[in-house]
Amino acid sequence: MSKKMATRDAYGEALKELGKVNKDIVVLDADLSKSTRTNWFKEEFPERFINVGIAEQNLIGTAAGLAAAGKIPFASSFAMFATGRAYEIIRNSVAYPKLNVKIAATHAGITVGEDGASHQSVEDLSLMRTVPNMVVINPADGVEAKAAVLEAAKYNGPVYIRLGRSKVPVIFNEEDYKFEIGKGIMLEDGTDATIIATGVMVSAALEASKKLAEEGIRVRVINIHTLKPIDKDIIVKAAQDTGAIVTAEEHNIIGGLGSAVSEVLVENYPVPVEKVGIKDTFGESGNGDELLVKYGLTPENIIEAVKKVISRKRG
């Protein structure tokens, strides 16, 4: 995992690829195109690019209108504004009529860094999960992000794709990686516990797994790139096989991956769960890597959670 790539860069590349093969693809932005990388699409297809200005409600409303006219709009802004400022329009104008709008939200989580709490979206996954008809995707690396965008374009309905600002380790090989909406991926097998991670925390989970193995603790690692619809089968089987679950996400522990996994387990196969995530607090301004340490989102935090959850296993 020595190579790094930002998922927003993968988004920009995917849009250019889509623009060449599908003339119905249109891209909208709220005056942040250089940051969201939608300017890469604009440079090649200016006639299919719309900048609505700093007006996220109009961003989503215009995308809804284009979708109703048969286009496939990708609407982009920072995650905080794309979901927070435009929530009512997403709910009533996109999800309720199940229009074919793709919301690609960059700069999610606390790794936005120095922009501080006003720009750090730690509740967007929760907001989007609770909207009926919405598919929610949180890619782990650039390869997965690009594949997710291409797959979202094929899916007929609203999709939310969470993307990051910072470069993250590349986990997958582009040549053989296949993305399927709603299907989790087992990256490592183990018997003592399972780490279920999403987004930037997947690489941290793999690092934690490696360190735990050196201590003789074998953990399964699962990448959940689609939080909704979530892969219930892979979660229940992990609970049955290992008897304990740790979730890891760069998001509030309320409403995100940890909540989604717990909902599946409590209804199907209850086992002890420990959640690694942001403990229901706002972030603060700082270097992204330093914030991950401050808010407990490191491999060491995952290792601690694994040992704790194993101590809670029954029998």
SULKA-V845960 format. One record per helix or strand of 3 or more residues. SS is the DSSP state (@ for helix, = for strand). FROM is the first residue (numbers start at 1). LEN is the number of residues. Records with the same first field share a line. If there is no record, write none. Layout:
SS: FROM-LEN  FROM-LEN
//
This chain:
=: 4-3  25-5  49-3  72-7  102-5  135-4  159-4  167-3  185-4  193-5  219-5  226-3  244-9  272-7
@: 7-15  33-4  39-6  46-3  56-13  79-6  87-9  110-3  124-6  142-13  201-14  232-11  257-12  288-7  299-13
//
